[in-house]
Amino acid sequence: MIRATRHTDREQMVKLYKAAGWWTPENDSDPEFVDDIAPGSYWFVGAFSGKCMIGMGRILSDGVSDAYIQDVTVLPDYRGRGIGGRIITALVEKLRADRIEWIGLVGEPGTSDFYKQLGFSEMKGSIPFIYKG
């Protein structure tokens, strides 16, 4: 079941971040930061099997013009079942309902076909950057 939530379980969030490869050793000193991810997002959804959150995705947006989909992941044991697609679909439907038309995301290597099947296309002429300074 995919549902919106503002409250997440820290242990389950850390498990998802670790499974996605987003957790760094520096995060071990302050794991509480994950407590603010769902309430700090424009919209956050979890994929649940019973009470266990097995996937997640969120939207970062001003709520008016543009939005970015971020942190979409599903635990490895649950991948290949369409859960990630349902998460993306729920996020896009929320944005469309809120009349936000510009929806972007940065996909991990190897995810191009996944996102193209869901209606996304590569932004030709654009290069994603990350601040390292």
C-alpha positions in Angstrom: 0.0 0.0 0.0 1.3 3.5 -0.9 0.2 6.3 1.4 1.2 9.8 2.3 2.7 10.3 5.7 4.4 13.0 7.7 5.7 10.6 10.4 8.3 7.9 9.8 10.1 5.4 11.9 13.8 6.3 12.1 15.0 2.7 12.0 13.0 2.0 8.8 14.2 5.2 7.2 17.8 4.4 7.9 17.3 0.9 6.5 15.9 2.3 3.3 18.8 4.8 3.0 21.3 2.1 3.6 19.7 -0.2 1.1 19.8 2.6 -1.5 23.5 3.3 -0.8 22.8 6.8 0.4 24.0 6.3 4.0 27.5 7.4 4.7 29.6 6.8 7.8 29.1 10.5 8.7 25.4 9.8 9.0 26.0 7.4 11.9 26.9 10.3 14.2 23.6 12.0 13.6 20.9 9.6 12.4 18.2 11.9 13.8 18.2 13.9 10.6 16.0 11.4 9.0 13.2 12.3 11.4 12.8 15.7 9.6 12.7 14.3 6.0 9.0 13.4 5.8 7.7 16.5 7.6 10.1 18.8 5.7 9.0 17.5 2.3 6.3 19.0 0.2 4.8 15.5 0.1 6.2 12.2 1.3 4.9 8.7 0.5 5.8 5.4 1.9 5.2 1.9 0.5 4.1 -0.4 3.3 3.9 -4.1 3.9 1.9 -4.2 7.1 3.6 -1.7 9.4 7.0 -2.0 7.6 7.9 0.8 5.3 9.5 -1.0 2.3 9.8 1.9 -0.1 9.5 5.7 -0.2 9.6 8.8 -2.3 9.2 12.5 -1.8 8.6 15.8 -3.5 10.6 19.0 -2.9 8.7 22.0 -4.2 7.6 25.6 -3.5 4.1 24.3 -4.2 3.5 26.8 -7.0 5.6 26.2 -10.1 8.4 23.6 -10.0 8.9 20.3 -8.2 11.6 17.7 -7.8 11.0 14.1 -7.0 13.7 12.7 -4.7 14.7 9.7 -2.6 12.7 7.1 -4.5 13.8 3.7 -3.3 12.4 0.2 -2.5 14.0 -2.4 -0.3 15.9 -5.0 -2.5 13.6 -7.9 -1.5 10.6 -6.0 -2.8 12.0 -4.7 -6.1 10.6 -5.8 -9.4 7.0 -5.8 -8.2 6.0 -2.4 -9.5 6.2 -0.6 -6.2 8.7 2.0 -7.4 6.4 2.8 -10.3 3.4 3.2 -8.0 5.4 5.5 -5.8 6.3 7.7 -8.8 2.8 7.6 -10.0 1.4 8.7 -6.6 3.9 11.6 -6.5 3.1 12.8 -10.0 -0.6 12.6 -9.4 -0.3 14.8 -6.4 1.7 17.4 -8.3 -0.7 17.3 -11.2 -3.7 17.7 -8.8 -1.9 20.7 -7.3 -1.4 22.1 -10.8 2.4 21.9 -10.7 3.5 21.0 -14.2 7.3 21.2 -14.1 8.4 18.0 -12.5 12.1 17.0 -12.5 14.3 14.4 -10.9 17.8 13.1 -11.1 17.9 9.4 -11.7 20.7 7.0 -10.7 22.7 5.3 -13.4 20.8 2.5 -15.0 17.3 3.9 -14.2 16.7 5.7 -17.5 14.3 3.0 -18.9 12.4 2.9 -15.6 11.7 6.6 -15.6 11.0 6.8 -19.4 8.3 4.1 -18.9 6.7 6.5 -16.4 6.6 9.5 -18.8 9.9 11.2 -18.0 12.5 12.1 -20.6 16.1 13.2 -20.4 16.7 16.9 -20.2 18.9 17.4 -23.2 21.4 20.1 -22.7 21.2 20.0 -18.9 23.9 18.7 -16.6 23.1 17.9 -12.9 25.6 19.4 -10.4 26.3 18.9 -6.8 28.0 21.4 -4.5 31.3 20.1 -3.2 33.0 23.4 -2.2 
